[in-house]
Amino acid sequence: MNMNYTADELAFRDEVRTFLEEKLPADIASKVKEGRRMSRDDHERWQQILVKQGWYATHWPEEYGGVKWTAVQKHIWDEESCRYGAPRSIPFGVNMVAPVIIKFGSEEQKQHYLPRILSGEDWWCQGYSEPGSGSDLASLKTRAVREGDHYIVNGQKTWTTLGQHANMIFCLVRTNTEVKAQEGISFLLIDMNTPGVTVRPIITLDGEHEVNEVFFDDVKVPVENLVGDEDKGWTYAKYLLTYERTGLAGIGASKAALSHLKAIAGRQKKNGRPLIEDPTFAQRVAQVEIDLMAASISNLRIIASVEGGGVPGAESSMLKVRGTELRQAITDLSRRALGPYAQPFVEEELALEFEGDHLSDPDGAALSPQYFNMRKLSIFGGSNEIQKNIVTKMILGL
């Protein structure tokens, strides 16, 4: 494959940079770069800027409001967005359930849900994991029993990211207990405002309310909210996960974080000299950078393989493993670069509009919770151990 951008791709990169310089709100970029918490309003503001530009639904066909970008253009957008401090789009609607609806949903579902995702009228969350059913997702127990023109849903989902903001959830539910586990699962769209849906917060180690438990008690869901065929949800779930796992690699985010790490190590001192000049620390940074370059090339290879409109295969599992390991390694080195300044965790410094004096290094308040938060990357979206099993089976043929 040709690793050099064409003249048209370079022109597109310049267009992206100009757009980000002119349209990305400074307050949002500041929060992203400083690692401060973002509000729902921040995400919605940025989404509507992208929608107005026509650059929001990069995975969608043009007929549904998508943008006709090549895979390389999508790659350029991801890297430049991270470099400028643009927030990552909340993926559950635009990048996860929407591709499933487009490929497997009814025409009525496409006409109803896709415009609402673009407008921001619907905020989606994901109902996959359950207590006891994480990486082994096929063991899920949430039941949906058909009664006339409705399903009655009972069960529990957990680790539901940003479920406190959502008004819609796409769920894997068990509709058949008489067949093999994977063959009795269906893909259901559920209104979170339906009676019987309860959301309870889970506060994570970094002090953030990011994930939730969701309970379903005799929740009535119209049959027309079933995507595709009953008992075929496992096929749709696998299709969705290829998009999720490729996104979890976070190559662009890792490049931005590596640049931030170098800046921190350039100002922190060891024996009177910048830490980045310490041979041991410099070697560790160099190794991460080399590994990141290799992952970036792998990402480009996958991009090239789907240029014709295909879907990432088991390679997305390989990229998820390597990408999440790198993101964890970079936050670990950043924490080590700050040394004792990384220890204080003052939650007030992470507030949306904090303007006071920092307790220690300005980066300390954000890097400590980031380090803790990144521990989850090798677990969610299918643990890295499970991803290695997929690679072993699907790529190596073992």
C-alpha positions as CSV (number, residue, x, y, z in Angstrom):
1,M,0.0,0.0,0.0
2,N,1.1,3.6,-0.7
3,M,1.8,5.3,2.7
4,N,2.0,8.8,1.3
5,Y,-1.1,11.1,1.1
6,T,-2.1,12.1,-2.4
7,A,-2.5,15.8,-3.4
8,D,-6.2,15.5,-2.9
9,E,-5.8,14.0,0.5
10,L,-3.4,16.7,1.6
11,A,-5.9,19.3,0.4
12,F,-8.6,17.6,2.4
13,R,-6.3,17.7,5.5
14,D,-5.8,21.4,5.0
15,E,-9.6,21.8,4.8
16,V,-10.1,19.9,8.0
17,R,-7.5,22.0,9.8
18,T,-9.1,25.2,8.6
19,F,-12.5,24.0,9.8
20,L,-11.2,23.0,13.2
21,E,-9.4,26.3,13.7
22,E,-12.5,28.3,12.8
23,K,-15.4,26.2,14.2
24,L,-14.1,24.2,17.2
25,P,-15.2,26.2,20.3
26,A,-12.2,27.2,22.3
27,D,-13.8,26.3,25.6
28,I,-14.6,22.7,24.4
29,A,-11.0,22.3,23.0
30,S,-9.6,23.5,26.3
31,K,-11.6,20.9,28.3
32,V,-10.5,18.1,26.0
33,K,-6.8,19.0,26.1
34,E,-6.8,19.6,29.9
35,G,-8.7,16.3,30.5
36,R,-11.6,18.1,32.3
37,R,-15.1,16.8,32.4
38,M,-17.4,17.7,29.5
39,S,-21.1,18.4,29.9
40,R,-23.9,17.0,27.7
41,D,-24.3,20.5,26.3
42,D,-20.6,20.5,25.1
43,H,-21.2,17.3,23.2
44,E,-24.5,18.5,21.7
45,R,-23.0,21.8,20.6
46,W,-20.1,20.1,18.8
47,Q,-22.4,17.6,17.2
48,Q,-24.6,20.3,15.7
49,I,-21.6,22.1,14.3
50,L,-20.5,18.9,12.6
51,V,-24.1,18.2,11.4
52,K,-24.3,21.7,9.9
53,Q,-20.9,21.1,8.1
54,G,-22.1,17.7,6.9
55,W,-19.3,15.9,8.7
56,Y,-21.0,14.1,11.5
57,A,-22.2,10.7,10.1
58,T,-19.0,9.6,8.4
59,H,-20.0,5.9,8.4
60,W,-23.4,6.5,6.7
61,P,-24.4,6.5,3.0
62,E,-25.1,9.9,1.6
63,E,-28.8,9.1,1.0
64,Y,-29.3,9.0,4.8
65,G,-27.3,12.2,5.6
66,G,-23.9,10.7,5.6
67,V,-20.7,12.1,4.0
68,K,-18.9,10.4,1.1
69,W,-15.4,10.2,2.6
70,T,-12.9,7.6,1.7
71,A,-11.4,5.5,4.5
72,V,-8.2,7.6,4.3
73,Q,-10.2,10.8,4.8
74,K,-11.9,9.4,7.8
75,H,-8.4,8.6,9.2
76,I,-7.2,12.1,8.5
77,W,-10.3,13.5,10.3
78,D,-9.7,11.3,13.3
79,E,-6.1,12.3,13.7
80,E,-6.6,16.1,13.1
81,S,-9.6,16.2,15.4
82,C,-7.6,14.7,18.3
83,R,-4.7,17.0,17.6
84,Y,-6.8,20.1,17.8
85,G,-8.7,18.9,20.9
86,A,-12.1,18.1,19.3
87,P,-14.2,15.8,21.5
88,R,-14.9,12.3,20.4
89,S,-18.4,11.9,19.1
90,I,-20.6,9.8,21.4
91,P,-20.5,6.7,19.3
92,F,-23.7,4.8,20.4
93,G,-26.1,6.5,18.0
94,V,-24.1,7.6,15.0
95,N,-21.4,5.0,14.8
96,M,-22.9,1.9,16.4
97,V,-26.7,1.5,16.2
98,A,-27.1,3.5,13.0
99,P,-24.9,1.2,10.9
100,V,-27.0,-1.7,12.2
101,I,-30.3,0.0,11.3
102,I,-29.0,1.0,7.9
103,K,-27.9,-2.5,7.0
104,F,-30.5,-4.7,8.8
105,G,-33.4,-2.4,9.8
106,S,-36.7,-1.8,8.1
107,E,-37.3,1.2,5.9
108,E,-39.6,2.6,8.6
109,Q,-36.8,2.3,11.2
110,K,-34.4,4.1,8.9
111,Q,-36.8,6.9,8.2
112,H,-37.6,7.4,11.9
113,Y,-34.4,6.9,13.8
114,L,-31.6,8.2,11.5
115,P,-32.9,11.8,11.3
116,R,-33.3,11.9,15.0
117,I,-29.7,10.8,15.5
118,L,-28.5,13.6,13.3
119,S,-30.7,16.2,15.0
120,G,-29.7,15.0,18.5
121,E,-33.3,14.4,19.4
122,D,-32.3,10.8,20.4
123,W,-29.4,10.1,22.6
124,W,-28.5,6.4,22.5
125,C,-26.8,4.0,24.9
126,Q,-25.8,0.4,24.6
127,G,-27.5,-2.5,26.4
128,Y,-25.1,-5.4,25.9
129,S,-23.2,-6.4,29.1
130,E,-25.0,-7.9,32.1
131,P,-23.8,-9.1,35.5
132,G,-22.1,-12.4,34.6
133,S,-22.3,-11.7,30.9
134,G,-19.5,-9.4,29.8
135,S,-17.0,-10.8,27.3
136,D,-19.1,-14.0,27.3
137,L,-22.0,-12.0,25.9
138,A,-23.9,-15.0,24.5
139,S,-24.7,-16.0,28.1
140,L,-27.0,-13.0,28.6
141,K,-30.2,-13.5,30.5
142,T,-32.4,-10.5,29.8
143,R,-35.6,-12.0,28.4
144,A,-38.0,-10.6,25.9
145,V,-41.3,-12.6,25.6
146,R,-43.6,-11.7,22.8
147,E,-47.2,-11.0,23.7
148,G,-49.3,-9.9,20.8
149,D,-47.8,-6.8,19.2
150,H,-45.3,-6.2,22.1
151,Y,-42.4,-7.8,23.8
152,I,-42.3,-7.9,27.6
153,V,-38.7,-7.3,28.7
154,N,-37.2,-8.3,32.0
155,G,-33.6,-8.3,33.1
156,Q,-30.6,-6.1,33.8
157,K,-27.8,-4.4,31.9
158,T,-24.7,-3.0,33.4
159,W,-21.7,-0.7,32.6
160,T,-24.2,1.3,30.5
161,T,-22.0,4.3,29.4
162,L,-23.8,7.7,29.7
163,G,-27.1,5.9,30.2
164,Q,-28.1,8.8,32.5
165,H,-28.4,11.1,29.4
166,A,-30.0,8.6,27.0
167,N,-33.6,8.4,25.9
168,M,-33.0,5.3,23.8
169,I,-31.1,2.0,24.3
170,F,-30.3,-0.8,21.9
171,C,-30.4,-4.1,23.6
172,L,-29.5,-7.7,23.1
173,V,-32.3,-9.8,24.6
174,R,-33.0,-13.5,24.7
175,T,-36.1,-14.4,22.8
176,N,-35.5,-18.2,22.5
177,T,-34.2,-20.5,25.3
178,E,-34.6,-23.7,23.3
179,V,-31.7,-23.2,20.9
180,K,-27.9,-22.7,21.2
181,A,-27.1,-19.5,23.1
182,Q,-26.1,-17.4,20.1
183,E,-29.1,-18.4,18.1
184,G,-31.7,-17.2,20.6
185,I,-30.8,-13.6,20.8
186,S,-32.6,-10.6,19.3
187,F,-31.7,-6.9,18.7
188,L,-34.3,-4.6,20.3
189,L,-34.6,-0.8,20.4
190,I,-36.1,0.4,23.7
191,D,-37.4,3.8,24.7
192,M,-35.8,4.6,28.1
193,N,-38.9,6.5,29.2
194,T,-41.0,3.4,29.0
195,P,-42.5,2.4,32.4
196,G,-40.4,-0.2,34.1
197,V,-37.0,1.1,33.0
198,T,-34.8,2.2,35.9
199,V,-31.3,3.7,35.7
200,R,-28.9,3.6,38.6
201,P,-25.5,5.3,38.6
202,I,-22.1,3.5,39.1
203,I,-19.4,5.9,40.3
204,T,-16.0,4.7,39.0
205,L,-12.6,4.9,40.6
206,D,-11.9,8.3,39.1
207,G,-14.9,9.8,40.8
208,E,-16.9,10.0,37.5
209,H,-20.5,9.1,36.9
210,E,-19.9,7.6,33.4
211,V,-21.6,4.2,33.7
212,N,-24.8,2.9,35.0
213,E,-27.0,-0.1,35.8
214,V,-30.2,-0.4,33.8
215,F,-33.1,-2.5,35.0
216,F,-36.1,-3.7,33.0
217,D,-39.2,-4.8,34.9
218,D,-42.1,-5.9,32.6
219,V,-41.2,-3.3,30.0
220,K,-43.5,-3.2,27.0
221,V,-41.6,-2.8,23.7
222,P,-43.5,-2.6,20.4
223,V,-42.7,-5.5,18.0
224,E,-41.8,-2.9,15.3
225,N,-38.7,-2.0,17.5
226,L,-37.2,-5.4,16.6
227,V,-34.3,-4.9,14.2
228,G,-34.1,-7.6,11.5
229,D,-35.4,-11.1,12.3
230,E,-36.1,-12.5,15.7
231,D,-33.3,-14.7,17.1
232,K,-30.8,-13.3,14.6
233,G,-29.5,-10.6,16.9
234,W,-26.1,-12.2,17.4
235,T,-25.3,-11.6,13.7
236,Y,-26.2,-7.9,14.1
237,A,-24.2,-7.6,17.4
238,K,-21.1,-8.9,15.7
239,Y,-21.5,-6.5,12.9
240,L,-21.8,-3.6,15.4
241,L,-18.8,-4.7,17.5
242,T,-16.4,-4.5,14.5
243,Y,-17.1,-0.7,14.4
244,E,-16.8,-0.4,18.2
245,R,-13.5,-2.3,18.5
246,T,-11.8,-0.4,15.7
247,G,-12.8,2.9,17.4
248,L,-11.5,1.7,20.7
249,A,-8.0,1.5,19.3
250,G,-7.9,5.3,19.6
251,I,-4.9,5.9,17.3
252,G,-5.5,9.6,16.9
253,A,-6.1,10.0,20.6
254,S,-2.9,8.1,21.4
255,K,-0.9,10.4,19.2
256,A,-2.3,13.5,20.9
257,A,-1.7,11.9,24.3
258,L,1.9,11.1,23.3
259,S,2.5,14.7,22.3
260,H,1.2,15.8,25.7
261,L,3.4,13.3,27.4
262,K,6.5,14.7,25.7
263,A,5.5,18.2,26.7
264,I,5.2,17.1,30.4
265,A,8.5,15.3,30.3
266,G,10.1,18.4,28.7
267,R,9.2,20.6,31.6
268,Q,9.6,18.1,34.5
269,K,13.2,17.9,35.8
270,K,15.4,15.1,37.0
271,N,18.7,15.9,38.4
272,G,18.3,19.5,37.1
273,R,17.7,18.4,33.5
274,P,14.4,17.8,31.6
275,L,13.1,14.3,32.2
276,I,12.8,13.6,28.5
277,E,16.6,13.7,28.4
278,D,16.9,10.9,31.0
279,P,18.1,7.8,29.0
280,T,15.8,5.3,30.8
281,F,12.7,7.5,30.5
282,A,13.5,8.5,27.0
283,Q,13.8,4.8,26.0
284,R,10.4,4.1,27.4
285,V,8.8,7.0,25.5
286,A,10.6,5.9,22.3
287,Q,9.3,2.3,22.6
288,V,5.8,3.6,23.0
289,E,6.2,5.8,20.0
290,I,7.6,3.0,17.9
291,D,4.7,0.7,18.9
292,L,2.2,3.5,18.2
293,M,3.7,4.0,14.7
294,A,3.3,0.2,14.0
295,A,-0.3,0.3,15.2
296,S,-1.0,3.3,13.0
297,I,0.3,1.4,10.0
298,S,-1.9,-1.5,10.9
299,N,-4.8,0.9,11.2
300,L,-4.1,2.2,7.7
301,R,-3.9,-1.4,6.4
302,I,-7.3,-2.1,7.8
303,I,-8.6,1.2,6.3
304,A,-7.2,0.2,2.9
305,S,-8.9,-3.2,3.1
306,V,-12.3,-1.6,3.6
307,E,-11.9,1.1,1.1
308,G,-14.4,-0.6,-1.2
309,G,-17.2,-0.4,1.4
310,G,-16.5,-3.6,3.4
311,V,-16.5,-4.1,7.1
312,P,-13.4,-4.6,9.4
313,G,-13.0,-8.3,10.3
314,A,-11.0,-10.0,13.0
315,E,-8.3,-7.4,12.4
316,S,-10.3,-5.0,14.4
317,S,-9.8,-7.3,17.4
318,M,-6.0,-7.1,16.9
319,L,-6.1,-3.4,16.7
320,K,-8.3,-3.1,19.8
321,V,-5.8,-5.1,21.8
322,R,-2.7,-3.1,20.7
323,G,-4.4,0.3,20.7
324,T,-5.8,-0.1,24.2
325,E,-2.4,-1.3,25.6
326,L,-0.8,1.8,24.1
327,R,-3.3,4.2,25.5
328,Q,-2.8,2.6,29.0
329,A,1.0,2.8,28.5
330,I,0.9,6.5,27.6
331,T,-1.2,7.5,30.6
332,D,1.1,5.4,32.8
333,L,4.2,7.3,31.6
334,S,2.4,10.6,31.9
335,R,1.6,9.8,35.5
336,R,5.2,8.7,36.2
337,A,6.5,11.9,34.5
338,L,4.6,14.0,37.0
339,G,5.9,11.9,39.9
340,P,4.5,13.1,43.3
341,Y,2.4,15.8,41.5
342,A,0.2,13.0,40.1
343,Q,-0.9,11.8,43.5
344,P,-3.3,14.5,44.6
345,F,-6.8,13.9,43.2
346,V,-8.8,17.1,43.9
347,E,-12.2,16.6,42.2
348,E,-13.0,20.3,42.3
349,E,-10.1,20.8,39.8
350,L,-12.0,18.7,37.2
351,A,-15.2,20.8,37.4
352,L,-16.5,22.1,34.2
353,E,-15.9,25.8,35.0
354,F,-13.0,25.5,37.6
355,E,-11.0,28.8,37.7
356,G,-9.1,28.5,41.0
357,D,-5.5,27.7,41.7
358,H,-4.3,24.1,41.1
359,L,-3.1,22.2,44.1
360,S,0.1,21.0,42.2
361,D,0.9,20.7,38.5
362,P,-2.0,21.8,36.3
363,D,-2.0,18.4,34.6
364,G,-2.0,16.5,37.9
365,A,-5.8,16.7,38.5
366,A,-6.7,15.3,35.1
367,L,-3.9,12.7,34.7
368,S,-4.6,10.8,37.9
369,P,-8.2,10.0,37.1
370,Q,-7.3,9.4,33.4
371,Y,-4.8,6.8,34.4
372,F,-7.5,5.0,36.5
373,N,-10.1,5.4,33.8
374,M,-7.9,3.9,31.1
375,R,-7.6,0.7,33.1
376,K,-11.0,-0.2,31.7
377,L,-10.0,-0.1,28.1
378,S,-8.5,-3.6,28.0
379,I,-11.8,-5.0,29.5
380,F,-14.7,-3.2,27.9
381,G,-15.8,-3.8,24.3
382,G,-14.8,-7.4,24.8
383,S,-11.7,-8.0,27.0
384,N,-8.3,-8.2,25.3
385,E,-8.1,-11.9,26.3
386,I,-11.3,-12.6,24.3
387,Q,-9.9,-10.5,21.4
388,K,-6.8,-12.6,21.3
389,N,-8.9,-15.7,21.1
390,I,-10.7,-14.2,18.1
391,V,-7.4,-13.4,16.4
392,T,-6.1,-16.9,17.1
393,K,-9.2,-18.5,15.6
394,M,-10.1,-16.2,12.7
395,I,-6.7,-15.0,11.5
396,L,-4.2,-17.7,12.6
397,G,-6.7,-20.5,12.1
398,L,-5.8,-22.3,15.4
